[in-house]
């Protein structure tokens, strides 16, 4: 019986040790789980932050794509307008038209005098005709009381060193 009593005491001591080991294991598991939750929580926060940043970047990217589409549309419209202007410009070059320089106002006591205007060979620097006006026929219509007054007005408006000089002065249109 003594052996039996000792065996029971040993088993009870062993049970107490097992119980203590189980409690220690449970506490260790709780601390590990708590550490993992904290780590997972900070990882989750980081993941949320990265996800929010990704959403913002995607939103910005979509806005930029839309703006690019608008700009491409505007560029296409501008290219079409430039193309149409070139077509119109070429058509105008083919047409027969001229620039009329009218001097004076028509009235009962004034007569009309006319002349062609040609590019001047001696032009002061900086007074050249602008490129769009070169190669176009220029004519002048002068309303004056006399031929002498008409010639004076012509000389005043188209000086010798100006871009245009009168040629072929005549009475009437």
JOGI-V618444 format. One record per run of one state. SS is the DSSP state (helix for helix, strand for strand, loop for the rest). FROM is the first residue (numbers start at 1). TO is the last residue. Records with the same first field share a line. If there is no record, write none. Layout:
BEGIN
SS->FROM-TO, FROM-TO
END
This chain:
BEGIN
loop->1-1, 95-97, 104-110, 120-130, 134-136, 145-146, 158-163, 172-173
helix->2-94, 131-133, 147-157
strand->98-103, 111-119, 137-144, 164-171
END
